[in-house]
Amino acid sequence: MGKPKHPRVLADTEVRAVNRMIKVSPQKLNLVASMIRGKKVDKALAELTFSHKRIALDVKKTLESAIANAENNHDLDVDALVVKEAYVGKAMAMRRFRPRGRGKVGSVTKLFSHLTIVVREVEEAA
């Protein structure tokens, strides 16, 4: 007699992958995440592969994880997947200090981010 199973938040044709504590500011990560929103997964993977942004590799790994979750855990067709959502959240901020002139100190905030990618299976239009 355990607890009842937690209800699924997403629809049956949707799968999510989350990457937490990425060492990049949310603003920079959102630039890359916005490139893939609403695109088919093969086009999104191609864009991330050839992107010059450093963080594009982490976004690509998260997208590949979402695709693998869809294929292995939910038996969805990989060729019919579309990036439904790609959103960024704030994580912790490390406070560091740099010495400045005349005995003063300047603060540096090192930001972390969370990335969530939701892929969805769509029916092909005949």
N, C-alpha and C positions, 0 to 999 in steps of 0.2 A: 504494500500500500504506500506508494509514493505520491508526490504531488502530481496533479494533472499536468499534462504536457503544455508548455507555453505556446499560445497560438502564434501562427506564422504571420509576420507583419506584412510581408510582400505577397503579391499574387503568385499563382502557381507557375506562371511563365516568366517570373522575374527572379534574378539571383544577385546577391550582393557580395562584394569583397571589400575588406577594410584594411588599410595600412596605417598603423598608428605610430606616433612619435618620429616623424620624418624631420630630419634636421634641415629645414628650409622655412622661410617665412610663408605664411598663408597667401600673401599677395603674389609671390613668385610662383607658388604651386598652382594657384588659381589660373594663372596665364596659360599653363600647360593643360590643365584640366578642361579649360574652356575650348581648347582646340579639338577635343574628341567628343564633346557633347552632341548627341543626336546622330552620330555617324555609325555606319556599319562597322563591326569589330575589325574586319580585315583592313579597311581603310584607316581606322584609328591606329592599329598596330603599325601600319606603314608610315603614318605621319610621325608617330613616336620614335620609330627606328631611326628616321633621318632628321630628327629635330636636333638643333644645336644646343638646346638647354640641358644643363647637367641633370636636372631633376626628372627629365623625360624617361630615364631608365627606370626609376622607381615607379613612375606612373604606368609604364609598360608592364612591369612585373605585377602590379596590382590588377591591371586589366587582364593579363594572362591568367591570374589566379581566379578572377571572376568567370572567365571562359571555361577553365578547368572545373570549377564548381558546377557550372551549368551542364557541362557534358557528363561528368562522373556522378554527381549527387542527384541531379534532377532530370537526367535523360533528355535534355533539350538539344535541338539541332544547332550546331555551331555556325553553319552557314546562314542561318536566319536570325542571328543575334544582332541587336542594336544597342549602343550605349544610351540608356534611358537617362541616367543621372550620373554626374561626376561632380561631387561637391567637396569642399575643403572646410575643415574646422580648426579652431585654435587649439593648441595643446599648451604645455607649460612654456614658460619663458625663463631662461637662466639669466641672472643679473651678474654682470662682470664689470670690472672697473679698470680704467686706463689712467696712468699718470698724465697730468697736464702741466702746463707751466706754472711757476710761482707756487708750488706746493699744493695745487688743487687737484681734483680728481674728476674724471668724466665717466659717466656710466654707459655701458654697452649692454643692450638687451639681445640675447641670442634666442630666437624664436623657433618653436617646433610646431608641426602641423599634423592633422589627421586627414587622410584621404579616403573617401568612400565612393566606390563605383558600383552602379546598379546596371546590369545588362538585362535585356528583355527579348524574348523570342517573338518575332512578328511573322504573320502569314504572308507568303509571297503573293503579290497581286497577279492574277492570271491574265 
